[in-house]
Amino acid sequence: MHTLRRAGTLALVLLAVVVLVTTVHAVVESRSPLPVRDQWAAVADTEALARGELGVTALFRQHNEHRITVPRLVLLADSAWCAQSGVLAITVTFLLQALHGLLLLRLVRTGAPRAGPATPAIGALLATAAFAGIQWENFVEPFQVQFALVFLAATAAFAALARAARPPHGRWLWLSIAAAVVATLSMGNGVVIWLLLPVAGLALQLPRRALWTLGIVGLLVVVPYAATYARPGPADPTDAALDPRSLLQFFAAMLGGALRLPDILPRPSLAATVGGALLALFVATAVRRQPGVARRGQWPPADVALLGVGVFAIAAAAVTAAARIHLGVHSALASRYATPALWFTVATVALALRSPRRWLRHAGVAAAILATLAVVLEQRAALEQMRRDRTFVGPAISSLWNGVADPTRTDHALGMMKYDQIGRLVGFLREQRRSVFRAAADRVVGSKLRDVVGDATPVAWVGTVDVAAVAGTGWGMRVHGIVDLPATALEPTGVIADGDRIAGVCLVTARTDDPDTGAAVVDGHAAVATTTGELRVLLHERDGGWRALPAAAFRTVELALSAGTPLTDVGTEFAGDFALLGDQPEARLVPRDHAQIGLSTTRGTGSVRIGPIAGDGALGVPVLTGPATFGLRLALVEDGTGAVVTAMQPAPTFGAWRIWRAEIPRKFAGRRLSLLATDSGDYDGQWLAVAMPGWLPAGAR
């Protein structure tokens, strides 16, 4: 029996090591410095700090439903020390998960002398939960450090409060309060802890002075928190009461979402079933009577702490269900919610194993085994899902590098932000060489091909290349290719050539289904100079040689060869930094090929309005940009209504004028229109020049 137990413990330890190693390896492979969704808020904070506009009060500013003061500090440190790459924040997340596991291990062992021999097995179970791949979103995205923070802080608050049941009371009480403040300033659900700590204090029979302290500090935190809270989204949490069935299903699915297995039941149904079973086990451990305890409310301090951890997770699930039910029950299975689900599972199992009731201990053992098996069995599928989900990274980085606005490739990364809204932030990252711009791979765009590739002729290689025009960019192209070489044999970036000029750069990544030996994937963007032609993709082998994929033809309908005769009897209205071409620093970079040139500078923002324009057909608009086109926009708008007739976010022009072919739809023919050119970026290379447009000849349309 002893040998069997040792073998089981060894198996658990090995499984924990496998889970840890595979998760870390997958995160290292899939991690990217690209800001994703909410991470752009961290970029905005860093940019505001660099401008001297981030005050102390801004650290407490609400982000969606949350006050993320502590995560903000972590992300600002990541920006300062790791160039906004996310490495520090992700490392902190792993460390927080490890600390959380160690803290729970100490709680499980406290007051349970028989747990000593089982410590390796318990530690292995905790490590499996801490690093399970099912919560991959919280590991691979730096912004999600808040999930690890809030639940560790909550556990620390309950653990310190349990320790305060023995003298010296004060030191541990204030440590508990400090941890509760950290939880409150990490995520929105952290504020719930101020309702639970006084209850835990009563259960621990703390001195009256300690209870008053908890209550007063809680009020001092909660009242201003609530008074300054603003509901951010369109959904009203009170609407959740209108559909209690879906609300309960979301709640239960979130509690059990980390232990779902495919192909047994539809995933939300299975997760809700597992969550209901865990909740029943948790309630059973909470209401059971302890032999020898005469009065209700006398609990071992460690049990009170574990109960607090479980109830906090339950409260967090309830709050999340009310706030997110409008997204559908399936959203309860989001990877980021697996972290609280796993810690709830751990707290439930720990309470069951510490129970004086044999049947509860047996139920705890069964739950521990089943939970471990579920985590291990879903590990591979979870990490494969992570790799599939991150396939948007390469095209999104390419779009930012090459200045080609491609919403179909960047929407997942930008989240609710639009391309032109992040113009200043991308310009900041580019100028400061942070995040995806850290290696300066984009700086070769516009260079002569031989200056980068050299005089040797690249070796032709087997592969396929597809090129498609990106609508709304004038002359921007999307490039996707497959090369008959593994990604490990190639440098991570290549170049895209239009004639003898580098029109763009591309990324080389491994296939998600065969990362080690499968054909490499190429994603890139380019800005072309002619309406038709061919693009060539050149890739650099790690041994120093260049490979050339087959050339691919391109065609764009938004680029005209000439602008036609400039319009007359139209006015120009300048605002901000936009002005007629004069002595601006960028003026020396502007060829005098057109009349009435308006120019915005690198260090300013502004706009120019040209109109009224009335007619039918297509306008030719001369456009010249700096090397960074983020935040630049041209649009034909209807006077009076402001309706956008057509718009574009120009790709780079590489020092030469390009003619935007702006088609006027029939419904706007003859109406009074204006051309509005806007520069919302004020960092290196973000400047825009436009000249008087003209009607394109019928043959050029």
C-alpha positions in Angstrom: 0.0 0.0 0.0 2.9 2.3 0.9 4.5 1.6 -2.5 1.3 2.3 -4.3 0.9 5.6 -2.5 4.5 6.6 -3.4 3.9 5.7 -7.0 0.7 7.8 -7.1 2.5 10.7 -5.6 5.4 10.4 -8.1 2.8 10.3 -10.9 1.2 13.5 -9.7 4.5 15.2 -9.4 5.5 14.2 -12.9 2.1 15.3 -14.3 2.6 18.7 -12.6 6.1 19.1 -14.1 4.7 18.2 -17.5 1.9 20.7 -17.2 4.3 23.4 -16.1 6.9 22.7 -18.8 4.4 22.5 -21.6 2.6 25.7 -20.6 5.9 27.7 -20.2 7.2 26.3 -23.6 3.9 27.2 -25.4 3.8 30.7 -23.9 7.4 31.4 -24.9 6.6 30.2 -28.4 3.3 32.1 -28.7 4.1 35.3 -26.8 4.4 38.4 -28.8 5.2 42.1 -28.0 2.2 43.1 -30.0 -0.3 44.9 -27.8 -3.6 43.1 -27.9 -7.1 44.5 -27.1 -6.9 46.0 -23.6 -3.1 46.1 -23.7 -3.4 49.3 -25.7 -4.6 51.0 -22.5 -1.2 50.2 -21.1 0.4 51.8 -24.1 -1.7 54.9 -23.6 -0.6 55.1 -20.0 3.0 54.9 -21.0 2.6 57.5 -23.7 0.9 59.8 -21.2 3.7 59.3 -18.7 6.3 60.1 -21.3 4.4 63.4 -22.1 4.2 64.2 -18.4 0.4 63.8 -18.4 0.0 60.8 -16.2 -0.7 62.0 -12.7 -1.2 60.0 -9.5 -5.0 60.3 -9.8 -4.8 58.7 -13.3 -3.5 55.5 -11.8 -6.9 55.2 -10.1 -8.8 55.9 -13.3 -11.5 53.3 -14.1 -10.8 50.8 -16.9 -14.1 49.3 -18.0 -15.6 48.1 -14.7 -12.2 47.9 -13.0 -9.7 50.0 -11.0 -6.4 48.5 -12.2 -4.0 50.6 -10.2 -1.7 47.7 -9.2 -1.6 46.1 -12.7 -1.0 49.6 -14.2 2.2 49.8 -12.1 3.3 46.4 -13.3 2.7 47.3 -16.9 4.4 50.7 -16.5 7.4 48.8 -15.1 7.3 46.5 -18.0 7.4 49.5 -20.3 10.3 51.1 -18.5 12.5 48.0 -18.2 11.3 45.7 -21.0 10.4 48.2 -23.7 6.7 47.3 -23.6 7.4 43.8 -24.6 5.2 42.2 -22.0 8.1 40.0 -20.7 8.1 41.4 -17.2 4.3 41.3 -16.8 4.1 37.7 -18.0 6.9 36.7 -15.7 5.1 38.4 -12.8 2.0 36.4 -13.7 3.8 33.1 -13.4 5.5 34.2 -10.2 2.1 35.2 -8.7 0.6 31.9 -9.6 3.5 30.1 -8.0 3.2 32.2 -4.8 -0.6 31.6 -4.7 0.1 27.8 -4.9 2.6 28.0 -2.1 0.3 30.1 0.1 -2.6 27.6 -0.4 -0.2 24.7 0.4 0.6 26.4 3.7 -3.1 26.9 4.4 -3.9 23.3 3.6 -1.1 22.0 5.9 -1.8 24.4 8.8 -3.5 22.6 11.7 -3.4 19.3 9.8 -0.4 17.3 11.0 -1.5 14.2 9.0 -1.0 16.2 5.8 2.8 16.1 6.2 3.4 12.9 4.2 0.9 14.0 1.5 2.7 17.4 1.0 4.3 16.4 -2.3 1.0 15.2 -3.7 -0.8 18.3 -2.5 1.9 20.5 -3.9 1.7 18.7 -7.3 -2.1 19.3 -7.4 -1.6 23.0 -6.6 1.1 23.3 -9.2 -1.1 21.7 -11.8 -3.9 24.1 -11.1 -1.5 27.1 -11.0 0.0 26.5 -14.4 -2.8 24.6 -16.3 -2.8 25.5 -19.9 -6.6 26.0 -19.9 -5.9 29.5 -18.5 -3.5 30.4 -21.3 -5.0 33.8 -22.0 -3.8 35.0 -18.6 -0.3 33.8 -19.3 0.2 35.0 -22.9 -1.3 38.5 -22.6 0.5 40.8 -20.3 -2.6 42.8 -19.4 -4.2 39.8 -17.8 -1.7 40.0 -14.9 -4.7 41.4 -13.0 -6.4 37.9 -12.8 -3.4 36.4 -10.9 -3.1 39.6 -8.8 -6.6 39.8 -7.5 -7.0 36.2 -6.5 -3.6 36.0 -4.9 -4.3 39.2 -3.0 -7.7 37.9 -1.8 -6.1 34.6 -0.6 -3.4 36.6 1.2 -6.0 38.8 2.9 -7.8 35.8 4.3 -4.6 34.0 5.2 -3.3 37.0 7.1 -6.7 37.5 8.8 -6.6 33.8 9.9 -3.1 34.4 11.4 -4.5 37.5 13.2 -6.6 35.1 15.3 -3.4 34.6 17.4 -1.3 37.3 18.9 0.2 39.6 17.7 -3.2 40.6 16.2 -2.4 44.0 14.8 0.5 43.2 12.5 -1.4 40.5 10.7 -4.7 42.5 10.6 -3.0 45.4 8.8 -1.3 42.9 6.4 -4.8 41.5 5.6 -6.1 45.0 5.0 -3.2 45.8 2.7 -3.8 42.7 0.7 -7.5 43.6 0.4 -6.6 47.0 -0.9 -4.4 45.4 -3.5 -7.3 43.1 -4.5 -9.6 46.1 -4.7 -7.2 48.0 -7.0 -6.5 45.0 -9.2 -10.0 44.1 -10.6 -13.6 45.2 -10.1 -14.5 42.0 -8.2 -11.8 42.8 -5.6 -14.1 45.2 -3.9 -16.3 42.3 -2.8 -13.6 41.3 -0.3 -14.6 44.1 2.1 -18.0 42.4 2.6 -16.3 39.0 3.3 -13.5 40.1 5.7 -15.7 41.2 8.5 -17.7 37.9 8.3 -14.4 36.0 8.4 -13.4 38.1 11.4 -16.5 37.1 13.2 -16.0 33.4 12.4 -12.4 33.8 13.7 -13.8 35.5 16.9 -11.3 38.4 16.4 -11.3 41.1 19.1 -14.0 43.7 18.7 -11.4 46.4 18.0 -10.2 44.4 15.0 -13.7 44.0 13.7 -14.4 47.7 14.0 -11.1 48.4 12.1 -12.1 46.1 9.3 -15.5 47.7 9.0 -14.2 51.3 9.1 -11.4 50.7 6.6 -13.9 48.9 4.4 -16.2 51.8 4.4 -13.4 54.2 3.7 -12.5 52.2 0.6 -15.9 51.1 -0.7 -17.8 54.5 -0.3 -15.4 56.6 -2.5 -15.0 53.6 -4.9 -18.8 53.4 -5.4 -19.3 57.2 -5.5 -16.8 57.6 -8.3 -17.9 54.4 -10.2 -19.2 54.9 -13.7 -21.0 52.1 -15.6 -18.9 51.7 -18.7 -20.8 49.4 -21.1 -24.2 49.3 -22.8 -25.2 46.4 -20.7 -27.0 47.0 -17.4 -26.1 44.3 -14.8 -29.7 44.6 -13.4 -30.9 43.3 -16.7 -29.5 39.9 -15.7 -32.5 39.4 -13.4 -34.7 39.3 -16.5 -33.2 35.9 -17.5 -32.3 34.1 -14.2 -31.9 30.7 -16.0 -29.1 32.0 -18.3 -27.6 33.9 -15.4 -27.4 30.7 -13.2 -26.0 28.7 -16.1 -23.3 31.3 -16.8 -22.5 31.4 -13.1 -22.2 27.6 -12.8 -20.3 27.3 -16.1 -17.8 29.8 -15.0 -17.1 27.9 -11.7 -16.7 24.6 -13.6 -15.3 26.0 -16.9 -11.7 24.9 -16.1 -12.6 21.3 -15.9 -14.6 20.8 -19.1 -13.8 17.9 -21.5 -14.8 18.0 -25.2 -17.3 15.6 -26.8 -19.1 14.6 -23.7 -21.8 17.2 -23.5 -22.0 20.6 -25.2 -19.2 22.5 -23.3 -21.4 25.1 -21.5 -23.7 22.3 -20.3 -20.8 20.2 -19.0 -19.1 23.2 -17.4 -22.3 24.1 -15.7 -22.7 20.6 -14.4 -19.2 20.5 -13.1 -19.6 23.9 -11.5 -22.8 22.8 -9.8 -21.2 19.7 -8.4 -18.2 21.7 -7.1 -20.6 24.2 -5.6 -22.5 21.4 -3.8 -19.3 19.9 -2.4 -18.2 23.4 -1.2 -21.5 24.0 0.5 -21.3 20.5 2.1 -17.8 21.3 3.6 -19.1 24.7 4.8 -22.1 23.5 6.7 -20.7 20.2 8.2 -20.4 20.1 12.0 -17.0 19.4 13.6 -16.9 16.8 16.4 -16.1 18.4 19.7 -17.2 21.9 18.7 -19.9 23.1 21.1 -20.9 26.3 19.5 -21.6 27.4 15.9 -18.9 29.5 14.4 -15.9 27.9 15.9 -13.6 27.1 13.0 -10.0 26.3 12.6 -8.4 29.5 11.2 -7.1 27.8 8.1 -10.6 26.5 7.3 -12.0 30.1 7.6 -9.3 31.3 5.2 -10.1 28.5 2.7 -13.8 29.3 3.0 -13.0 32.9 2.3 -11.1 32.0 -0.8 -14.0 29.9 -2.1 -16.7 32.4 -1.3 -14.6 35.2 -3.0 -14.4 33.0 -6.1 -18.1 32.4 -6.0 -18.8 36.1 -5.6 -16.5 36.9 -8.5 -18.3 34.5 -10.7 -21.7 36.0 -9.7 -20.5 39.5 -10.4 -19.0 38.4 -13.8 -22.2 36.6 -14.7 -24.3 39.7 -14.1 -21.9 41.9 -16.1 -21.2 39.6 -19.0 -24.4 37.6 -19.5 -25.3 39.9 -22.4 -22.4 38.2 -24.3 -24.0 34.8 -24.0 -23.4 31.8 -21.7 -20.6 30.6 -23.9 -18.5 33.5 -22.9 -18.3 32.0 -19.4 -15.8 29.5 -20.9 -13.3 32.2 -21.9 -9.8 31.1 -21.0 -9.2 34.0 -18.6 -12.0 32.8 -16.4 -10.3 29.4 -15.9 -8.0 31.0 -13.2 -10.7 31.7 -10.7 -12.4 28.4 -11.5 -9.2 26.5 -10.8 -8.6 28.3 -7.5 -12.2 27.6 -6.5 -11.7 24.0 -7.2 -8.5 23.9 -5.1 -10.3 25.6 -2.2 -13.2 23.2 -2.4 -10.9 20.1 -2.5 -8.7 21.4 0.3 -11.7 21.9 2.6 -13.0 18.5 1.8 -9.7 16.9 2.5 -9.5 18.7 5.8 -13.0 17.6 6.8 -13.5 15.4 9.9 -16.2 13.6 7.9 -14.9 10.5 6.1 -17.3 10.7 3.2 -16.3 14.3 2.6 -12.6 13.4 2.6 -13.4 10.6 0.1 -15.4 13.0 -2.1 -12.4 15.4 -1.9 -10.0 12.7 -3.0 -12.3 11.8 -5.9 -12.7 15.5 -6.9 -8.9 16.0 -6.7 -8.3 13.0 -9.0 -11.0 14.0 -11.5 -9.8 17.6 -11.5 -6.2 16.6 -12.1 -7.2 14.3 -14.9 -9.4 16.9 -16.6 -6.6 19.5 -16.5 -4.0 17.1 -17.8 -6.3 15.7 -20.5 -7.2 19.1 -21.8 -3.7 20.5 -21.6 -2.7 19.7 -25.2 -6.0 20.9 -26.7 -5.8 24.1 -24.6 -2.3 24.9 -25.8 -3.2 24.1 -29.4 -6.1 26.5 -29.0 -3.7 29.2 -27.8 -1.5 28.7 -30.9 -4.5 28.8 -33.2 -5.8 32.0 -31.5 -2.4 33.7 -31.9 -2.3 33.3 -35.7 -3.6 36.9 -36.0 -0.3 38.2 -34.5 1.9 38.0 -37.7 -0.5 39.8 -40.0 -1.3 42.4 -37.4 2.4 43.2 -36.7 3.0 43.4 -40.5 0.1 45.9 -40.8 1.7 48.2 -38.1 5.2 47.8 -39.5 4.3 48.7 -43.0 1.7 51.3 -42.3 -1.1 49.5 -44.2 -4.4 49.8 -42.4 -5.9 46.3 -42.7 -8.9 45.9 -40.4 -9.4 42.3 -41.4 -6.0 41.5 -40.0 -5.8 43.9 -37.1 -9.3 44.0 -35.6 -8.5 41.1 -33.2 -5.4 42.9 -31.9 -6.9 46.4 -31.7 -10.2 45.2 -30.1 -12.6 48.1 -29.9 -10.1 50.6 -31.1 -10.0 51.7 -34.7 -6.8 52.0 -36.8 -6.9 55.7 -36.9 -7.6 56.0 -33.2 -4.3 54.4 -32.3 -2.2 56.6 -34.7 -0.5 58.5 -31.9 0.1 55.3 -29.8 1.7 53.4 -32.7 3.8 56.5 -33.6 5.0 56.6 -30.0 6.0 52.9 -30.0 7.8 53.4 -33.3 9.7 56.4 -32.2 10.6 55.0 -28.9 11.5 51.6 -30.4 9.2 49.7 -28.1 7.0 46.7 -28.4 6.9 45.3 -32.0 9.2 48.1 -33.2 12.0 47.2 -30.8 14.1 45.4 -33.4 13.6 48.2 -36.0 12.7 45.6 -38.7 10.4 48.2 -40.2 13.2 50.7 -40.9 14.3 49.0 -44.1 10.9 49.7 -45.8 11.5 52.1 -48.7 15.2 51.3 -49.0 17.0 50.1 -52.1 16.8 46.3 -52.4 20.5 45.8 -53.0 21.3 47.8 -49.9 19.6 45.1 -47.8 20.0 41.9 -49.8 23.4 42.6 -51.4 24.7 42.0 -54.9 24.2 38.2 -54.9 21.2 36.9 -56.7 18.7 35.2 -54.3 18.2 31.5 -54.9 14.8 30.7 -56.3 12.8 28.5 -54.0 9.6 26.5 -53.9 6.6 28.2 -52.4 3.4 30.1 -53.2 2.6 33.8 -52.8 -0.8 35.5 -52.9 -1.2 39.3 -53.1 -4.4 41.2 -52.6 -5.2 44.9 -52.6 -6.2 46.3 -49.2 -9.3 48.5 -49.7 -9.1 52.0 -48.3 -5.3 52.3 -48.3 -4.8 53.6 -51.9 -1.8 51.5 -52.8 -1.5 49.0 -49.9 -1.2 45.3 -50.6 -1.6 42.2 -48.4 0.9 39.4 -48.9 0.5 35.8 -47.8 2.8 33.0 -48.7 3.9 29.4 -47.9 7.5 28.4 -48.3 8.8 24.9 -48.5 11.2 25.3 -45.6 10.6 25.1 -41.8 10.4 28.4 -40.0 13.4 27.3 -37.9 15.6 27.4 -41.0 14.7 31.1 -41.7 15.1 34.4 -40.1 11.9 35.7 -38.5 11.6 38.6 -41.0 11.9 38.9 -44.8 11.4 41.7 -47.3 8.9 42.3 -50.1 10.3 43.9 -53.2 8.6 46.1 -55.8 11.2 46.4 -58.5 14.5 47.6 -57.0 12.8 49.0 -53.9 11.7 47.3 -50.6 8.0 47.9 -50.5 7.4 46.1 -47.3 8.6 43.6 -44.7 7.1 40.3 -43.8 7.1 37.9 -40.8 8.0 34.2 -41.0 6.2 32.0 -38.6 5.7 28.3 -38.1 2.5 26.4 -38.9 0.3 25.8 -35.9 -0.3 22.2 -36.8 3.4 21.4 -37.5 5.6 24.0 -35.9 8.9 22.1 -36.1 9.1 20.7 -39.6 6.1 22.1 -41.5 6.3 24.7 -44.3 6.8 28.2 -42.9 4.0 30.8 -43.3 4.8 34.3 -44.6 2.6 37.3 -43.8 3.3 40.8 -44.9 2.1 44.1 -46.4 3.5 46.4 -49.0 3.0 49.8 -50.6 3.2 49.8 -54.4 4.0 52.6 -56.8 2.1 51.5 -59.9 -1.4 50.2 -60.6 -0.2 46.8 -61.8 3.0 44.9 -61.4 4.7 42.1 -59.5 5.9 41.7 -55.9 8.7 39.4 -54.8 9.1 37.9 -51.4 12.8 37.4 -50.3 13.5 35.4 -47.2 16.8 35.2 -45.3 18.1 31.8 -44.3 19.8 31.5 -40.9 23.0 30.5 -42.6 23.2 33.8 -44.4 21.7 33.1 -47.9 18.6 34.7 -49.4 15.7 32.7 -51.0 13.2 34.2 -53.5 9.7 32.9 -53.7 7.8 33.0 -57.1 6.7 36.6 -58.0 3.1 37.4 -57.6 1.1 39.9 -59.6 -0.8 42.8 -58.1 -3.4 45.3 -59.2 -5.0 48.2 -57.4 -8.0 50.4 -58.5 -7.4 53.1 -55.9 -4.2 54.4 -57.4 -4.3 56.7 -60.4 -1.3 57.6 -62.6 -2.1 61.4 -62.7 -4.3 63.8 -60.9 -5.8 65.7 -63.8 -6.3 69.4 -63.9 -6.4 71.0 -60.4 -9.8 72.3 -59.3 -10.5 76.0 -59.2 -13.0 78.1 -57.3 -12.6 75.9 -54.2 -11.4 77.1 -50.9 -9.0 75.7 -48.3 -9.4 75.8 -44.6 -6.5 74.9 -42.4 -6.6 73.9 -38.7 -3.9 73.1 -36.2 -0.5 72.3 -37.6 -1.6 72.0 -41.2 -0.5 74.9 -43.4 0.5 75.8 -46.9 3.9 74.5 -47.9 6.5 76.9 -46.6 9.5 76.7 -44.4 8.4 73.6 -42.4 11.2 71.1 -41.6 9.5 68.5 -43.8 9.2 70.9 -46.7 12.6 69.8 -48.1 11.2 66.3 -48.5 8.2 67.4 -50.6 8.7 67.4 -54.4 7.1 70.5 -56.0 5.1 68.5 -58.6 1.7 70.0 -57.6 0.2 73.3 -56.8 -1.3 74.5 -53.5 0.3 72.0 -51.3 -0.8 71.7 -47.7 1.6 70.1 -45.2 1.4 68.9 -41.6 4.6 68.4 -39.7 5.9 65.5 -37.7 5.5 67.3 -34.3 2.0 68.6 -34.9 -1.5 67.6 -35.6 -4.1 69.3 -37.7 -6.3 69.1 -40.8 -7.1 70.8 -44.1 -10.5 71.0 -45.7 -10.7 71.6 -49.5 -14.1 72.5 -51.0 -16.8 72.7 -51.9 -16.5 70.1 -54.6 -19.5 69.1 -56.7 -19.4 66.7 -59.7 -19.6 63.2 -60.9 -16.9 60.6 -61.5 -13.6 60.2 -59.8 -11.2 62.7 -58.1 -7.5 62.4 -58.3 -6.0 63.5 -54.9 -2.2 64.0 -54.7 -0.9 62.5 -51.5 2.6 62.4 -49.9 3.3 60.8 -46.5 6.1 60.4 -44.1 7.4 56.9 -43.4 4.9 56.5 -40.5 1.3 56.7 -41.8 -0.5 55.8 -38.6 -3.0 58.4 -37.7 -3.2 59.9 -41.3 -6.6 59.9 -43.0 -8.3 61.4 -46.1 -12.0 61.5 -46.6 -14.6 63.0 -48.9 -17.4 64.2 -46.7 -20.8 65.8 -47.6 -21.1 69.4 -46.5 -23.8 70.0 -44.0 -24.4 66.3 -42.9 -20.8 65.3 -42.5 -21.6 61.9 -44.1 -18.4 60.1 -45.3 -18.6 59.5 -49.0 -15.3 57.6 -49.3 -12.2 57.5 -47.1 -8.7 56.1 -47.0 -5.8 55.7 -44.6 -2.8 56.0 -46.9 0.0 53.5 -47.1 3.5 55.1 -47.2 4.5 56.9 -50.4 8.3 56.6 -50.0 9.1 60.2 -50.9 7.1 60.4 -54.1 3.6 61.6 -54.8 0.8 59.1 -55.1 -2.6 59.9 -56.6 -5.6 58.6 -54.7 -8.4 57.7 -57.0 -11.5 58.7 -55.0 -14.7 57.4 -56.6 -17.9 59.4 -55.9 -20.9 57.1 -55.7 -24.0 58.0 -57.7 -26.0 58.9 -54.7 -23.6 61.8 -54.0 -23.1 62.9 -57.6 -23.6 66.7 -57.8 -23.8 67.3 -54.1 -21.5 69.7 -52.3 -18.5 67.7 -50.9 -15.3 68.6 -49.2 -11.9 66.8 -49.0 -10.8 66.5 -45.4 -7.2 65.5 -44.7 -6.3 64.8 -41.1 -3.0 64.2 -39.3 -3.6 63.0 -35.7 0.0 61.8 -35.1 2.8 63.9 -33.7 5.7 61.4 -33.6 8.7 60.7 -35.8 7.7 60.3 -39.5 4.0 61.1 -39.0 3.5 63.9 -41.5 1.1 64.4 -44.5 1.1 66.5 -47.6 -1.9 66.9 -50.0 -2.3 69.0 -53.1 -5.3 70.4 -55.0 -7.3 67.5 -56.4 -8.6 67.3 -59.9 -11.2 65.4 -61.9 -9.7 62.3 -63.5 -10.3 61.9 -67.3 -13.0 59.4 -68.2 -10.4 57.1 -69.6 -8.5 57.1 -66.4 -11.5 56.1 -64.3 
